[in-house]
Amino acid sequence: MDITEAFATYGSCVEREAEVRESVQGAVRELEKTSFTLTTILERMHNTQGVQNIGSICDECRVELSRVPDQYGEIRSRVPAGEYYRYHHTFRATTQRLVAATCLITYLQEARFAPHEEVAGSLGLCTRREEGFHLDLEDYLQGALALTHDLARLAINAVSAGDYARPYQIRGFLRELHGAYSLLYPKNELRKRFDELKYALKKTEEVVYNLTLRGLKPPEMETSG
């Protein structure tokens, strides 16, 4: 095969790869729209009266999240078998935002931290790499940490809304999360997110400290430290 024939073959391969890439990106855009909608809905909890409406805000988010499994299914159908990580970068950031939203909603509704398997299931994904299309553990760990910023904001806004117990509850949760992530000895990108957790915890502890100084600690929080 001479050089002209060789490059004609290469050109066909490049075109096919470009078509697959564009097809995957098209499906990812639908996922990004859902992610943006979720972010917009969750932002409302920081508005006036938002703390009182957290229940209805989370219910609305659950409706949006119900669309996600089909959207990931569409992406999965366009990614060639065995090439998950070749296209992973196109939806990685969106996946992390969806993990953050899922974990935040779970905390707000049930006051607990959603584990890897549960979050993956709610997104229509598996957790095992050998099964192909899955929720990468690193994406889960980074995405889950992203909820801490919203919780720190919520602790501040809760005081304005007269909900003095919530900052204490959030502090307890962030302390537990800090202890759990410390076991991983975070490095690189995860370390940056872990630093955000430490900052969120510091801000929340300042809110709690000020409430305690002002004698606004709720009786049910007296044993919380």
N, C-alpha and C positions, 0 to 999 in steps of 0.2 A: 504494500500500500504506500503510495507516494504521499507527500506532505499535504497536497490539496485534498486528496480523498480522506486523509486522516482528520483534517480540520473540518471537513464537511460532516463527518461523524460526530466530532466534538460539538459542532454547532447544533446538531439535532439534540444531543444530550442536554446542552445548556438551555435550549428552548423548552424541553420537557420539564426540566427542573424549575424554570421560571414559571411555567404554568402551574405546577404543583404549589410553589411558594405563594403565588397570587391567590390560588384557590384557598389555601390554608388561611392566609391573611384576611380573606373575605369572610370566612367563618368566625375568625377571631374578633372581627369588628362587631359582630352581633353580641358576642360575649362582653366586649368592652362597653357596649351600650347598657347592658344590664348592670354591670359594675358601676357605671356612672349614675344610673338611676338609684341604685342602692345607697351610694354615697350621698346623693341629694336628699333622699328620704331620711337617712340617719342624721344628717346635719340639722334637721328640724328639732331634734331633742335639745339642741343648744339654744334655741330661740326662746322668746318669752312664752311661758306656759308649756314649754317643751317637756320639762321633767314630769309634769302631770299627765302628759300624753304618750309616755314611753310605750305603754302597752299597745296602743293602736298603731304607733309607728313601727313596732316590731312585727305586728301582724301584717302590715302592708309590705314590709320587707320580705316576710316569708313567702308571700305571693310572688314577688319578683324572683326570689331564689328558686322557686319551683320550676322556672324556665331554664335554669342553668344546666341540669343534666342533659337535656336535649341539645343544648348548644355545644356542650363538650362532645356529645355524640356526633354532631356534625363535623367538628374539628377532627375527631378520631377517624371518621370515614375518609377524610381527605389526606391524612398523614400516612404515607406508605408504611407498611409493616416493618418493624425493626428500626424505624427512623425517628422515634419519639424525640430524642435529644437533639436531633438535627434541626427540629422546628420548635423546640421547647422555648427558645428565647422570644418567640413571637407572642406567646401567651403567658410567659412567666410572671410579669408584673401584674397582669390582670388577675391571674390565679391568686397571687399573694393578697391582692385587695379583696378578693372574694372570700379568702380564708379569714382575713381580718373582720370582714362584715359578719360572717357566720359566727365567729367566736364572740364578737361583741353582742350580737343578738342573743346568743345562748346565755351569756352572762346576764344580760338585762332581764331576760325572761325567767331564768332558772338559778341565777347566782352561782354559777359553776363554770369551770373551764372545759371546753369541748376538746376531747382527744383527737389524735390524728385520724383514726379509723372512722369516727363519727363525722368529722368534717368532710372527709373524702366521700363518704356515703351520701351526704346531703348534696354534694356537688355532682354526684353520678360517677365518681371515680373510684378506683381501687387504691391500695397502698403498696402493692408489691411490684417492684420494678420489672420482674420477669413476666408479669402479666401484660406488659406493654404500656398502654396509656394509663397513667396513675398520678396521684398527688405526691409529688416529690417531697421527701421529708424536709429538705432544706426550705422549700417553698412554704411548707406548713409552719415550720418554726419561725421563719421570718415574718410571715403573714400574721401569725398569732400575736407576735409582739407589737404589731402595728395598732392593736386596739388600745394600748396603754395611753396613747395621746388623747383619744376621745374620752377615756375614763377620767383622766386628770382634769380635762375641761368640764366634764360632767360634775365632778366633785365641787368645782368652783360655782357652777351655775345652780347646783342643788341648794347651796346656801342662800342664794338670791331668791330661790323659790320657797324657802322656809323648810326644806327637807334636810334637817341637820343630821339625821342618822346615815344618809347615803355616803357622805365623805368617809365616815368611819368604816363602813362596809367596803368601800372601794379600797381604802388603805389596807385593810386586812387581805383583800384579794391580791393586790399588787405585791404585798409582802410575800405572800405564798408563791406567787409567780416568780418573783425575784429569787427566792430560795431554790425553786425548781430549775430555773435556767442557769443558776450558778453551778449546778452539777455538771453542766455541759462544757464548762470552761470555754465560753464563746470566743470565736476568733473571726477575723476578717469581716465580711458583711454582717454576719450574725452578731458580732461584737458591737457594731455600730447600732444595731437595733436594740441590743441589750443596754447600751448607754442611754438610749431613749427611755427604756423602762426605768432605769435608775432616776432619770430626771423627772419622769412622771410621778414616781413614788415620792420624790423629794417635794414636788409641788403639792401633792395630796397631803403629805405629812404637815406641811405648813398650814394648809386649810384646817386640818384637824387640830393643830396646836392653837390656832387663833380661836377656834370655836370653844376649846377647852378653857382658854384664858378668860373668855367672855361668859363662862358659865352656861354654855349652850349645849353641852354634851347630853344627849338623850339618856334617860334612866336605863333603857335597855342596853346601852353601850357601856355602862359602868364597868363591866367585867371584861371589856375588849382590850384594855391596856392603852 
